[in-house]
């Protein structure tokens, strides 16, 4: 039995297990299961690596950066990003990849318009690192909003919002079940020239996106990004080295 799964903390909201289970059934993929590894911390990570027939796993909040010291090698892209959301087990080697960047880039590009010149990245975790990597690749200037970022939330004035037409929520704020929560930005300064992208996909429309929609901003949730990164992970797990 080939074992795959998702590693994170408090991840009951994730669609990953249901998605891969359905994929295995619909595509007649036998002898494969996808499990949830909900760890309070990484003290038990060695036990995970020792699981029989474990071929690979995805990683989500809050371990995308913390997992790196436990791995033997990183892909060039994962090393450049500084975060890993996909691990491939090959013999005794644990190889780290980042498929978030692939998912984000390919879901963002169709949304971009000529007036989308600058971006605000809300949050500074592992997912934000992949987002910043892609924005740099696409030559889109950005600023990070966090306690230790380029800007704090208190710094966000009307002019800042108007000058940054792409706003990307990389925080977990608004994830189910806390669906009434939203990042504290001046939503009244948004307009139809803005694109609000939320990496969250559960709920389908977060409060962040609803508030943007009320100002006629274009909105997009993280479902397509999640889907693309999941399929990219499956490709990595099954490709020969």
C-alpha positions as CSV (number, residue, x, y, z in Angstrom):
1,X,0.0,0.0,0.0
2,X,1.4,3.4,-1.1
3,X,0.8,6.0,1.6
4,X,0.5,9.7,1.1
5,X,-0.9,12.4,3.3
6,X,-1.0,16.0,4.7
7,X,1.0,17.2,7.6
8,X,-0.1,20.2,9.6
9,X,-1.8,21.4,12.8
10,X,-5.5,21.7,13.3
11,X,-6.2,20.8,9.7
12,X,-9.7,19.3,9.9
13,X,-10.8,21.9,7.4
14,X,-8.6,20.6,4.6
15,X,-10.1,19.1,1.4
16,X,-6.9,17.1,0.7
17,X,-7.9,13.7,2.0
18,X,-11.3,13.8,0.3
19,X,-9.8,15.0,-3.0
20,X,-7.1,12.4,-3.2
21,X,-9.4,9.6,-2.1
22,X,-11.8,10.6,-4.8
23,X,-9.0,10.8,-7.3
24,X,-7.8,7.3,-6.5
25,X,-11.3,6.0,-7.0
26,X,-12.1,7.8,-10.2
27,X,-8.8,7.1,-11.8
28,X,-8.7,3.5,-10.6
29,X,-5.4,4.1,-8.7
30,X,-5.1,1.0,-6.5
31,X,-3.0,0.4,-3.4
32,X,-2.8,4.1,-2.5
33,X,-4.2,6.0,0.5
34,X,-4.0,9.6,1.6
35,X,-4.1,10.3,5.3
36,X,-4.1,13.3,7.7
37,X,-1.1,13.8,9.9
38,X,-2.3,16.4,12.4
39,X,0.7,17.1,14.7
40,X,0.8,19.5,17.6
41,X,4.5,19.9,16.9
42,X,7.2,18.1,15.0
43,X,8.5,16.0,17.9
44,X,6.9,12.9,16.2
45,X,8.2,13.6,12.7
46,X,10.7,10.7,12.9
47,X,7.7,8.4,13.5
48,X,6.1,9.8,10.3
49,X,9.2,9.1,8.2
50,X,9.2,5.6,9.5
51,X,5.7,4.8,8.4
52,X,5.7,1.8,6.2
53,X,5.3,2.5,2.5
54,X,5.2,6.3,2.9
55,X,5.9,7.7,-0.5
56,X,5.3,11.4,0.2
57,X,3.2,14.0,1.9
58,X,2.1,17.6,1.6
59,X,2.7,20.2,4.3
60,X,0.5,23.1,5.5
61,X,0.4,25.6,8.3
62,X,2.5,25.9,10.4
63,X,5.3,23.5,9.2
64,X,6.3,24.7,5.7
65,X,9.5,26.2,7.0
66,X,9.9,24.1,10.2
67,X,10.1,20.9,8.1
68,X,13.3,21.9,6.2
69,X,15.9,20.8,8.8
70,X,14.4,17.3,8.7
71,X,14.9,16.9,4.9
72,X,18.0,15.6,3.1
73,X,17.7,17.7,-0.1
74,X,15.6,20.6,-1.5
75,X,14.7,21.3,-5.0
76,X,16.3,24.5,-6.4
77,X,13.0,26.3,-6.3
78,X,12.2,25.2,-2.7
79,X,15.6,26.3,-1.5
80,X,15.1,29.7,-3.2
81,X,11.7,30.1,-1.6
82,X,12.7,28.9,1.8
83,X,9.5,26.8,2.3
84,X,8.4,23.3,1.4
85,X,4.9,22.0,1.0
86,X,5.7,18.7,-0.7
87,X,8.0,15.9,0.4
88,X,9.0,12.9,-1.7
89,X,10.4,9.8,0.0
90,X,12.9,8.0,-2.2
91,X,14.6,5.2,-0.4
92,X,16.1,6.7,2.7
93,X,16.1,10.2,1.3
94,X,13.6,12.9,2.1
95,X,13.3,15.4,-0.7
96,X,11.6,18.8,-0.4
97,X,9.7,20.6,-3.1
98,X,7.5,23.7,-3.3
99,X,4.3,23.3,-5.4
100,X,2.6,26.3,-3.9
101,X,4.5,28.5,-6.3
102,X,3.4,26.5,-9.3
103,X,-0.2,26.7,-8.1
104,X,-0.2,30.4,-7.3
105,X,1.5,31.5,-10.5
106,X,-0.8,29.5,-12.8
107,X,-3.9,30.6,-11.0
108,X,-2.9,34.3,-10.7
109,X,-1.7,35.0,-14.3
110,X,-5.2,34.7,-16.0
111,X,-6.5,37.3,-13.5
112,X,-3.8,40.0,-14.1
113,X,-4.7,43.2,-16.0
114,X,-2.5,46.0,-17.2
115,X,-3.4,48.2,-14.3
116,X,-2.4,45.6,-11.7
117,X,1.0,47.1,-11.1
118,X,1.9,46.6,-7.4
119,X,1.0,44.1,-4.7
120,X,0.5,43.8,-1.0
121,X,1.2,40.4,0.6
122,X,-0.6,40.0,3.8
123,X,1.3,37.6,6.1
124,X,4.9,36.3,6.2
125,X,4.7,32.5,6.6
126,X,5.6,29.7,4.2
127,X,2.8,30.4,1.8
128,X,3.7,34.1,1.6
129,X,7.3,33.1,0.7
130,X,6.0,31.2,-2.3
131,X,3.7,34.1,-3.3
132,X,6.6,36.6,-3.1
133,X,8.8,34.3,-5.2
134,X,6.2,34.3,-7.9
135,X,5.6,38.0,-7.8
136,X,9.3,38.6,-8.2
137,X,9.4,36.1,-11.1
138,X,6.5,38.1,-12.8
139,X,8.2,41.4,-12.1
140,X,5.4,42.7,-9.9
141,X,6.7,44.9,-7.1
142,X,5.3,44.1,-3.7
143,X,5.4,44.9,0.0
144,X,4.8,42.5,2.9
145,X,2.3,43.4,5.6
146,X,3.0,41.8,8.9
147,X,4.4,42.6,12.4
148,X,7.9,42.4,11.0
149,X,7.2,43.1,7.3
150,X,7.7,46.2,5.1
151,X,4.4,47.5,6.5
152,X,2.2,46.8,9.5
153,X,-1.5,46.8,9.3
154,X,-1.5,50.2,11.1
155,X,0.5,51.6,8.2
156,X,-2.2,50.8,5.6
157,X,-3.8,54.1,4.7
158,X,-6.0,54.9,1.7
159,X,-3.1,56.0,-0.5
160,X,-1.3,52.7,0.2
161,X,-4.3,50.6,-0.8
162,X,-4.9,52.7,-3.9
163,X,-1.3,52.3,-5.0
164,X,-1.4,48.5,-4.6
165,X,-3.9,47.0,-6.9
166,X,-3.2,43.4,-6.0
167,X,-3.8,42.3,-2.4
168,X,-3.1,38.7,-1.5
169,X,-4.1,37.2,1.8
170,X,-1.6,34.6,2.9
171,X,-2.7,34.5,6.5
172,X,-5.2,31.9,7.9
173,X,-7.5,34.7,9.0
174,X,-11.0,33.9,7.8
175,X,-10.5,30.1,7.5
176,X,-13.4,27.9,8.6
177,X,-14.7,27.9,11.2
178,X,-13.7,31.6,11.9
179,X,-15.6,32.7,8.8
180,X,-16.5,36.2,10.1
181,X,-12.8,37.2,10.5
182,X,-10.9,39.3,7.9
183,X,-7.5,40.9,7.8
184,X,-7.7,44.5,9.1
185,X,-7.2,46.6,6.0
186,X,-9.1,49.8,4.9
187,X,-11.6,48.0,2.7
188,X,-13.3,51.4,2.0
189,X,-10.4,52.4,-0.2
190,X,-10.8,49.4,-2.6
191,X,-12.2,49.9,-6.1
192,X,-12.9,48.0,-9.3
193,X,-9.2,48.3,-10.1
194,X,-8.3,46.0,-7.3
195,X,-7.7,42.2,-7.4
196,X,-8.2,40.5,-4.0
197,X,-6.7,37.0,-3.9
198,X,-7.2,34.8,-0.8
199,X,-5.2,31.7,-0.5
200,X,-8.0,30.3,1.7
201,X,-10.5,28.0,-0.1
202,X,-12.7,27.0,2.9
203,X,-15.0,28.9,3.0
204,X,-15.3,29.5,-0.7
205,X,-15.8,33.2,-0.2
206,X,-14.1,34.6,2.8
207,X,-15.0,37.8,4.5
208,X,-11.9,39.3,3.0
209,X,-13.3,38.5,-0.5
210,X,-16.9,39.6,0.4
211,X,-15.7,43.0,1.5
212,X,-13.7,43.4,-1.6
213,X,-16.6,42.3,-3.8
214,X,-18.7,45.0,-2.2
215,X,-16.3,47.6,-3.6
216,X,-16.5,45.9,-7.0
217,X,-12.9,44.5,-6.8
218,X,-12.1,41.3,-8.7
219,X,-11.9,38.4,-6.3
220,X,-10.3,34.9,-6.4
221,X,-10.0,32.3,-3.7
222,X,-7.3,29.7,-3.3
223,X,-9.1,26.6,-4.6
224,X,-7.5,26.6,-8.0
225,X,-4.0,27.2,-6.5
226,X,-4.7,24.3,-4.1
227,X,-5.9,22.0,-6.9
228,X,-2.8,22.8,-9.1
229,X,-0.4,22.3,-6.2
230,X,-2.0,19.0,-5.3
231,X,-1.7,17.7,-8.9
232,X,1.9,18.9,-9.1
233,X,2.6,17.0,-5.9
234,X,1.1,13.9,-7.3
235,X,3.3,14.3,-10.4
236,X,6.5,14.7,-8.2
237,X,5.6,11.7,-6.1
238,X,5.3,9.5,-9.1
239,X,8.1,10.7,-11.4
240,X,11.4,8.8,-11.4
241,X,14.5,10.6,-10.2
